[in-house]
């Protein structure tokens, strides 16, 4: 405020000397005509601050969240007519830009233009490396796909990733990490919507109603956020009629007609293809080869063949692949004994509980491993590990 006043008014005069010496010299008090006029000018400006603060906030909110901009502009025009002495010509548009940039610096929204969106790919990569065990393919593919999509200034379609693998191998875990590193409020963000097939669309008799509701929810989310994330869990159980609801949001568009939904991300989580992935992992183990040697090319080719063969059923997820709407198929490998121990360690650390190697071994041995002969892969992955910790509490 002082900077603004100082920039618009005349230079301040030094205060008159105080004390007996000043009185002896007959110094003129600040109430002199020139000082009085300056005081009245400052008082007038200060009186406008209360009304102006609302204007500043509207401008900043418009710059940061881009909501209610039209209403804010009308309100600003009305206030400018009421306070002609403090309009944009006096304050200057640069001051408002500086204020907006300053506010953004606290919300980390300067790069995205929206404080709800943080797009912390570096953090996502670090957490995947430290917390996702036994999934070298998923770590690499997810980071590379998201990074390329977010760096593209004008993507021609939404990014669609399809996660495949047994239950407990990390599909939901990765989806949560993606949400928490792309959005400030993670899964609670108003830019993120999560749908569970058997929970949100349980009855095939009401599929027309589900389709209308789903299309409305997708549209509303995209209207609120220029970058939205949609997660469909148990995707293999989505009825094929629901495909009409989200197909338009995934289709290709030319650059000239850039639409808001082109900055959306779809994650489909499915158990479909889990057996194929496990067979490949088992073949590598039996051949004495490390699981890290399994390539994306090999698994993706095998997966797509299986999924395309299932495209004749009544579920939408298979049709997405047949129509080339899925950009990347992400395989999640079955977890072995050492991966279960790492999950147990993370669970103990998350609850601040002490543990020993013997404790981790004991917990891992409580899990069921398959096939029956080799007992190589955890049948539930790491899904029940956090609950089993309760057995070790005093």
N, C-alpha and C positions, 0 to 999 in steps of 0.2 A: 504494500500500500504506500509506504513512504517513497519507494522508487517511482511508483506511478505518479504520485503527487509531485515529487521532486522533478520528474521529467516534464510535467505539464504546467508547473507554476514558475514564478520568478525565483531567483536564488534567495535563500534565507539570509537574513541579516543576523549578525551575532547578537546574543542577548545583552541587554544593558548591564553594566557593572552593578553589583549589589554592595550593601554595607554602607557605613557612614561616609566613606570617601566619595561614593557615587552621589549621595545626597548633597554633600558639601559642594560638589562640582555642578550640581543642578542638572543631572542627567534626565533626559526625557523618558518617561515610562513607556511600555509597549503599547499603551492605549492611545498612542498618537494616531492621527488620521490614517497614515500609511499602514501602520501595524494593524489597525482596526479593520481595514479593508481586507488585508491578508487573512486575518482571523475569520472574517465572515466567509471568505472563499473556501477556506479549509473546512469550516463547519458545514457549508453547503455540500461539499464533496463527501464528507463523512456521513452526512445524512442520506446520501445515495447508496452507501456501501451495502446496507441491508437489502435493498432491492436488487443491487447489482450481483450480490452473492448468488442469488437464485439463477441469474443469467449465466454466470460462470459455470455453475454446476450443470446446467442444462447443456452447455456447450461441451463440457468435459464428458458427460454421460453419452452425448451423441457421438463424440470422437471415439470413446472407449467401447461402448456397447452397441452403438449405431441403432438405438431404439428410440422411437418418439422424436426423431429429428425434425420432422415437419411441424409437429406441434410446438417443439422448442423454438423453431425459427419464427413462428407466428407470435409466440409469447415474447421473444426478443424484440421483434419489430414493435409490438405494443409498448414494451417497457422503454424502448428508445425514444418513443414519442413522449412518454411521461418524464423522462430524464434526459433532456437534450444536452445537458452539460456533461454527460458521461456516456457518450456513444462510442461506437467503434473508432471513429476518427481520432478521438482523444486518447483512448487506451491503446488502440493499435491491434491489428490482428496478430501481430507477432507475439504480443504478450499472452494472448489466449493459446497460441500454439505452444509456447514455452510451458504454460501451466498444464496443458494436456500432456505434453511429453514428461513433465515432472511427475504427474499422477501415474502415468503409465509405468514409470520406472519402478514403482513399488509393486505393481501387479504383473510385471513381466509380460506386458501385452504389446509392447511397442512393435515387435516384429510381426505379430499376428494381427494386430489391430483389434483384438478382443481379449479382455483380461481372463475370460473363461478358458481360452485356448492357450496352452503353453508349448506343446509340440517339443517335448524334451527327449529327442531321439538318443542323445548321448546317455542320459540317465536310464532310458529303457534298455539300451545295449548293455550297460553295466549291470543292471539288475537281472537281466536274462542270463548273463554270464555267471553271476554269483548265486542265483537262486533256482534256476531251471536246470535240473540234472538229467543227464543222459539224452539230451535232445540237441545235438549239434546242428542238425538240419533246420529245425524250427527256429533256433536262435538266429541263424544267418539269413534265412529266407524272410522272416517277418521284418527284421530291421531293414534289410535291403529294399523290400517292397514298400514299406511305409516311408522310408527316407526319399526314395525316388518319386513317390507320389506327392509328398508334401513339398518337395523342391520344385516341382513342375508348376510354372506360373499359370498354365491354362490346360489342365488335364482334360482329355476328350471323353472320359467316362469316370464313373465312380470306381473306387478300388474295392475289389471283391476277393476276399481270402477265404478259403475253405479248409478248416482244421480237421484232420482225420486221425483216428487212433483209438485204442482201448480206453475205457474209463480209468481215470486216475493218472493219466500220463502227462497232464499239464495243460490241456486245452483251455479250460476255464481259467486257470492260473495266468496263462499268457494273455487272455482276453482282459482280465482285470489289470494286469500290468500295462497293457496298451492304453486302456482308459485312464489310468492314473498318471501316465506320462504325457498323454496328449491333452488332458483337461485338468484344470486346477482342482475340481471337485471329484475327479475320477468317475466311478459308476453313478454317483449322485448328481453329476452335472446334468443340467437341463438339455445339454447337447448330446447326451448318451441315452439310448433306449435299449433295454434288454427284453427279449421275448423268449419264453420257454414253450416249446410246441405243446406239450401235454398240459401245461398250465393255462396258457392264453388261448389256445385253439383246440380244446379237448374233444369237441363233438363235430363230426363231419356234417351233421344235419344243419348246423348253423354256419357253414363255411361262407355263405354269401354275406352274412352279418359280420363275420370276422374280417372278410376282405375289405369291406367298407371302413370298418374301424381301423384296420391296419393302414390303409391308404391315407386316412385322415391323420393318424398319428405321425406317419412319416412326413407328410406335408407340413404339419404344424411344427415339428422339430426342425425341419430345414428352413422354415420361415423364421424361426427364432435364431438359428445358428447357421452361419455360412459354411461351417465345417462340422458335420454331424457323424456320430458313430452309432451303428446299429448292430447289435449282437443277437444272433438267433441260435439258441442252445437246443439240442436234440433236433437238429435241422433235418435229419433223415425222416422225421415224422411230420414234416410240413405237408399239408395237403396240396395237390397240384393246382387247385383253383386259386390258392393264395399267390401263385406266381404272377397273376395279373395285377396284384396289388403293388408288388415291388419291382416288377420288370421295367416299367418306365423310368424308375430312378437309377437303373443300372445301364441303360442303353447308351450307345455311342451318340455323341453330338459333335457337330463341327465347332470350330473355335469361335466363329462369329456369333453363334447363338449361345454363348456361354451361359449355362444355367446354374442356379445355386446348388442343385443336387449333384453336380459334377464334383463337388468338393466333399462328397460323403464317402464314408468307409463302411463296408459291410463285412462282418465276420460270421461265418457259418461254422458251428461246432457239431461234429457228427462222429458217431462210432462206426459209421459205414467205412469199410476198407481196412478196419483194424486187423482182421485175420490175414489179409494180404501183406500188410506191413510186418506182422509178426512172423510170417513164413519167411520173408526175406531176411529178417534179423536172425532167425533160427538157422537158416542155411549158412549165413556168414559165420555163425558161432561154430557150427559143426565142421565147417571148412577150416577152422582155426584162424579166421580173419577177424580183425577188430571191427566193432560196430561203427567206428568213426570212418571206416572205409566205404560204408554204404553211401552211394551218391544220390543226389536229388534226381538226376536223370533216370536212374534205374527205378526208384520208387514211384516217381510221378507217372512214368509210363505204365507201370503195373496197376497203379491206382486208377488212372483214367480208363483203362480197359475194363476194370471191374465195375466202375461207376457207370460207364456208358452201357454196359450190359443190363444194368438195373434201371435204365432210363424208361423202360416200358411200364414201370409200376405207377402207382397213383400219387407219388410224392414229388414235391416241387424241387427238392434239392438235386435230384438226378437230372431233371430237365434243365436246370441252370447250367450244368456242365455241358450237356448236349448242345445248348444254344450258345456256347462260348461266352457266357456271362461271368464265369468264374475266372479270375486272372491267374491266381496261383493256388495250387493244391499243396497244403502244408502237412507233411506226415509227422506223426508223433510216435516214436519207437517205444516198444514195451520196456518197462523198467526192470533192472536186475537188482540183485541183493545189495550191491554197494550203493546204488541210487536210493534204495529205501532207507539205508542208514543215513545218507546225507539229508533226506527229507526229515528223518527223525531228529537229527541234530538241529536243523532249522526250526523245527517245532519246539524243541526244548528252549532254544535261544529266544524265540518269539515270546515265550511265556516267562522268560527270566528264570528258568529252572536249571539246576546243576545236572550234569550227566557224565557218564564215563563211557569208554568204548564197550565195556561189558553191557552197559544198559542199552546202548544202541544195537548191539548184537542180539540181545534178548528180545527187544521190540521187533527187529526185522524178522526174527525166527517165528514170530507169532503170525506172520502173513502167510497166505497160501501161494505156492509157486507152481507153475506149469511150464512145459508139459509134465506128465506124470513121471516120465523116465528121467529127464534132465533136471526138472525143478529149477528152471532158469529164470522165468519171468514172473513178476508179481501179478497175480490175477486181478487185483484191484489197484495196481500201481501204488501211488502214495495216498490214495483217497482217504483211508481210515486211520492214517498214522497219527494225526493230531488228537483224535479221540482215544487212541490206545495209550497215550501218555498218562492218562488218568490212572492206569493200572500201577504206575510207578510212583504215585504221590504218597507221601507218608500218611 
